[in-house]
Amino acid sequence: MALCIRLSLTYFVFLPRAARKRFSENKAFRGPTTFSWSDQEIQIVTELSSARIPWKDMVDHAENDAVILFYPTPQAMHIVPKRAFSESQTADLVNCISANFG
């Protein structure tokens, strides 16, 4: 019983609190992010950094109704909310993903 309580506290209290703290501490998460793509690469620009990742260097991707995830490494990912794009932009991005991931 104690283990169940401990696991529940960790999952529902401590981990979300730690995630909120990390988010509030990281200045890169606070400002706007510009996400663009071409047939060759993905580009991500924030106030503090920028990244150009060729499609051929991308390890994996995943998609659901709300977001598209890009994995430049197995341990790192970029979360792209679909609500940030128009339907035609989302369709174009999905087509680029299909062309580059097969």
C-alpha positions as a printed Julia matrix, in Angstrom:
102×3 Matrix{Float64}:
  0.0    0.0     0.0
  2.82   2.4     0.87
  4.5    1.69   -2.47
  1.26   2.48   -4.32
  0.92   5.81   -2.48
  4.56   6.65   -3.12
  4.29   5.88   -6.85
  1.06   7.88   -7.12
  2.63  10.89   -5.41
  5.65  10.69   -7.66
  3.62  10.41  -10.85
  0.83  12.87  -10.07
  2.55  15.42   -7.81
  6.35  15.43   -7.93
  6.96  14.87  -11.67
  4.46  17.52  -12.83
  5.89  19.98  -10.29
  9.43  19.29  -11.53
  8.34  19.72  -15.16
  6.67  23.08  -14.39
  9.8   24.23  -12.55
 12.1   23.26  -15.44
  9.77  24.98  -17.91
  9.71  28.21  -15.9
 13.51  28.17  -15.46
 14.29  27.73  -19.16
 14.17  31.07  -20.97
 14.12  29.36  -24.37
 10.63  28.02  -23.63
  9.16  31.42  -22.79
  9.5   33.24  -26.1
  8.12  32.5   -29.53
  9.46  29.64  -31.61
  9.57  29.72  -35.39
  9.38  26.36  -37.1
  9.95  26.0   -40.83
 10.75  23.2   -43.23
 11.85  22.46  -46.74
 12.52  19.32  -48.75
 16.01  19.23  -47.23
 15.67  20.24  -43.57
 13.72  21.43  -40.56
 14.62  24.78  -39.03
 13.74  25.77  -35.45
 14.48  29.31  -34.22
 13.97  30.79  -30.74
 15.22  34.02  -29.17
 18.21  32.15  -27.76
 19.02  29.49  -30.32
 18.49  28.1   -33.77
 18.79  24.65  -35.26
 18.86  23.39  -38.83
 18.35  19.64  -38.92
 18.56  17.85  -42.26
 15.8   15.3   -42.74
 18.44  12.62  -43.35
 19.82  13.23  -39.84
 16.43  12.91  -38.12
 16.19   9.66  -36.13
 12.4    9.32  -35.91
  9.06  11.09  -35.77
  5.59  10.52  -34.34
  2.23  12.16  -34.9
 -1.24  12.29  -33.38
 -4.21  14.64  -33.77
 -2.59  17.39  -31.7
  1.19  17.31  -32.23
  4.05  16.15  -34.4
  7.2   14.98  -32.63
 10.63  15.07  -34.25
 13.56  13.14  -32.8
 16.98  14.45  -33.84
 18.44  11.91  -31.38
 16.81   9.04  -29.49
 16.91  11.15  -26.28
 15.78  14.55  -27.63
 12.61  15.65  -29.34
 10.97  18.75  -30.72
  7.23  19.06  -30.1
  5.31  20.86  -32.83
  1.66  21.65  -32.01
 -0.53  21.31  -35.08
 -2.75  24.18  -33.87
  0.11  26.56  -34.71
 -0.35  25.88  -38.44
 -3.12  26.17  -40.98
 -4.57  22.99  -42.46
 -2.58  23.47  -45.67
  0.67  24.02  -43.75
  0.05  20.9   -41.68
 -0.68  18.92  -44.85
  2.54  20.2   -46.44
  4.57  19.26  -43.36
  3.02  15.79  -43.26
  3.83  15.38  -46.97
  7.47  16.38  -46.29
  7.61  13.85  -43.46
  6.19  11.12  -45.7
  8.65  11.92  -48.48
 11.64  11.85  -46.14
 10.71   9.01  -43.79
  9.05   6.73  -46.38
